[in-house]
Amino acid sequence: QEFIRNMDFCRNVGWFREHLRAFFGPDTPNSFVDREHWTPLGSASFMLSVASTVGYGPQSPHTREGKVATVLLGLLVVPLFWYCMLVWGSSFRSAVQTLAHKAKSGSGLLNSIGENATLDLLGVALVLWLAGSVAFCAVEGWSYSTSLYFCFVTLSAVGFASVMPTTIAGRALMLLYIAVGLTSVASLIGDVVYALVRGLGVQDEELEPGGEASPGTGAGSSAPAAA
């Protein structure tokens, strides 16, 4: 027995166990733990990740039928979801501006609130990122850095997260977080794009579908007046 204990394999059993845990642990793609991805709630979170184009890595179909269903449903739900995001984003922007104006006071710092809608929306997105990370820490027991990473890849719709919520409360929070967070980000991106387009000198009339610039607004648009 002493001879066996002194063998290299036995002396390195701790190192071997740690590497096995890192490869087959509960939050890895090779996990043997049932993470309930295909329960009703798990399926709903998967479809929302498809519709929002977040596409979390650990949850994906493995059967041919599941992959075909994902493609067919994705063709329907992705444009529908982002159309809803644009519609909700307009209302979200108006609500943020209303709240920002109500929050204004006599201090110089708060006087800037409500004057710039883009800064207001950026502030809301940052609050959602940081506060959402705290919420996932509390619900899932993650470290704050892990929660920050998860919330970032969710809000940016990158979907590189190697961990996903496993509790019912965490998955419910994720569904709400995707809807609210991406609405906020869509509003912010729309505002930034609009500001950039205006900065290039494009007039409001030209931003409308089929709109034409009014006479005199574009270069070379002047024409001799009729006698």
C-alpha positions in Angstrom: 0.0 0.0 0.0 2.9 2.4 0.8 4.3 1.6 -2.7 0.9 2.4 -4.3 0.6 5.7 -2.4 4.0 6.8 -3.6 3.1 6.3 -7.3 2.9 9.5 -9.4 -0.8 9.0 -10.1 -1.7 8.7 -6.4 0.4 11.7 -5.4 -1.3 13.8 -8.1 -4.8 12.6 -7.4 -5.8 16.0 -6.1 -4.6 17.7 -9.3 -6.5 15.1 -11.3 -9.7 15.6 -9.4 -9.6 19.4 -9.8 -9.1 19.0 -13.6 -12.0 16.6 -13.8 -14.2 19.0 -11.9 -13.2 21.8 -14.2 -14.1 19.6 -17.3 -17.3 17.9 -16.0 -18.4 20.6 -13.5 -22.1 21.7 -13.3 -21.4 24.9 -15.2 -19.5 23.4 -18.1 -20.7 22.1 -21.5 -19.7 18.6 -20.5 -21.7 18.6 -17.3 -23.4 15.4 -16.2 -25.8 17.5 -14.0 -29.3 18.0 -15.5 -29.6 21.7 -15.8 -33.3 21.4 -16.9 -32.7 23.2 -20.2 -35.8 21.6 -21.8 -38.4 22.1 -19.1 -41.2 24.5 -20.1 -39.3 27.4 -18.4 -36.0 26.3 -19.9 -37.6 26.1 -23.4 -39.1 29.5 -22.9 -35.8 31.0 -22.0 -34.2 29.3 -25.0 -36.7 30.7 -27.4 -36.3 34.2 -25.9 -32.5 33.9 -26.4 -33.1 32.9 -30.0 -35.6 35.7 -30.6 -33.3 38.3 -29.0 -30.2 36.9 -30.9 -28.4 36.5 -27.5 -28.0 32.8 -28.1 -26.4 31.6 -24.9 -23.7 29.0 -25.7 -24.5 26.2 -23.1 -28.1 25.8 -24.3 -28.6 24.6 -27.8 -30.5 21.8 -29.6 -28.6 18.6 -30.3 -31.1 16.7 -32.4 -31.8 17.3 -36.1 -35.4 18.0 -35.4 -34.5 20.5 -32.7 -32.1 22.3 -35.1 -34.7 22.5 -37.9 -37.3 23.8 -35.4 -34.8 26.5 -34.2 -34.2 27.7 -37.8 -37.9 27.8 -38.7 -39.0 29.5 -35.5 -36.0 31.8 -35.6 -37.1 33.1 -39.0 -40.4 34.1 -37.4 -39.5 35.3 -33.9 -36.3 37.2 -34.6 -37.8 40.0 -36.7 -40.9 40.0 -34.6 -38.9 40.4 -31.4 -36.8 43.3 -32.7 -39.9 45.0 -34.2 -41.3 44.9 -30.7 -38.1 46.2 -29.3 -38.2 49.2 -31.6 -41.8 50.0 -30.7 -41.2 49.5 -27.0 -37.9 51.4 -27.2 -39.8 54.5 -28.4 -42.1 54.3 -25.4 -39.2 53.5 -23.1 -37.3 56.6 -24.3 -40.3 58.8 -23.6 -40.7 57.3 -20.1 -37.1 57.9 -19.3 -37.2 61.5 -20.4 -40.4 62.1 -18.4 -38.8 60.6 -15.2 -35.6 62.6 -15.9 -37.4 65.9 -16.1 -39.2 65.1 -12.8 -35.9 64.3 -11.2 -34.4 67.7 -12.0 -33.7 70.0 -9.1 -31.7 73.1 -8.4 -28.3 71.5 -8.3 -26.1 71.9 -11.4 -25.5 68.1 -11.7 -29.2 67.2 -11.8 -30.0 70.1 -14.2 -28.2 68.2 -16.9 -30.6 65.3 -16.4 -33.4 65.4 -19.0 -31.5 67.8 -21.3 -29.7 65.0 -23.2 -31.8 61.9 -23.9 -28.8 59.9 -25.0 -27.0 60.4 -21.7 -30.2 59.6 -19.8 -30.5 56.3 -21.7 -26.8 55.5 -21.2 -27.3 56.0 -17.5 -30.3 53.6 -17.5 -28.3 51.0 -19.4 -25.4 51.3 -16.9 -27.8 51.0 -13.9 -29.4 47.9 -15.5 -25.9 46.4 -16.0 -24.7 47.0 -12.5 -27.9 46.4 -10.6 -28.7 43.3 -12.7 -25.3 41.9 -11.7 -26.1 42.4 -8.1 -29.5 40.7 -8.5 -28.0 37.6 -10.2 -25.3 37.5 -7.5 -28.1 37.3 -4.9 -30.3 34.8 -6.8 -27.7 32.5 -8.3 -24.9 32.8 -5.8 -22.4 33.8 -8.5 -19.4 36.1 -8.0 -19.9 39.7 -8.9 -17.4 39.4 -11.8 -19.3 36.4 -13.2 -22.6 38.3 -12.9 -21.1 41.4 -14.6 -19.9 39.2 -17.5 -23.3 37.4 -17.8 -25.2 40.7 -17.8 -22.8 42.3 -20.3 -23.1 39.5 -22.9 -26.9 39.6 -22.4 -27.3 43.4 -22.9 -24.9 43.3 -25.9 -26.7 40.3 -27.4 -23.3 38.6 -27.8 -24.3 35.5 -25.9 -20.8 34.1 -25.0 -21.9 33.3 -21.4 -20.5 29.9 -20.2 -22.9 30.0 -17.2 -26.6 30.3 -17.1 -29.2 30.6 -14.3 -30.2 27.3 -12.9 -32.8 28.2 -10.3 -36.4 29.0 -11.2 -36.0 32.5 -9.8 -32.9 33.1 -11.8 -34.5 32.0 -15.0 -37.5 34.1 -14.4 -35.2 37.1 -13.7 -33.3 36.3 -16.9 -36.5 36.5 -19.0 -37.4 39.9 -17.5 -33.8 41.1 -17.8 -33.6 40.3 -21.5 -36.9 42.1 -22.2 -36.2 45.2 -20.2 -32.4 45.3 -20.9 -32.6 44.9 -24.6 -35.4 47.5 -24.8 -33.1 50.0 -23.0 -30.1 49.1 -25.3 -32.3 49.4 -28.4 -33.5 52.8 -27.3 -29.9 53.9 -26.7 -28.6 52.6 -30.0 -31.5 54.3 -31.9 -30.7 57.6 -30.2 -27.0 57.4 -30.9 -27.6 56.5 -34.6 -30.1 59.3 -34.9 -27.6 61.8 -33.4 -24.8 60.6 -35.7 -27.1 60.9 -38.8 -28.1 64.4 -37.7 -24.4 65.2 -37.2 -23.8 64.4 -40.8 -26.3 67.0 -41.8 -29.2 64.8 -42.8 -32.4 66.6 -42.4 -35.5 65.2 -40.6 -37.4 65.0 -43.9 -34.7 62.8 -45.3 -35.0 60.3 -42.4 -38.6 59.6 -43.2 -39.2 56.7 -45.6 -39.6 58.1 -49.1 -39.0 61.6 -47.7 -37.5 64.3 -49.8 -35.5 67.2 -48.6 -37.2 70.5 -48.8 -35.9 73.0 -51.4 -32.8 74.8 -50.3 -31.8 72.3 -47.6 -29.3 70.2 -49.7 -26.2 71.1 -51.6 -27.0 72.2 -55.2 -30.7 72.2 -54.5 -31.1 75.9 -55.3 -33.0 76.5 -58.6 -33.9 79.7 -60.4 -37.2 80.9 -59.3 -40.0 81.0 -61.9 -40.6 84.4 -63.2 
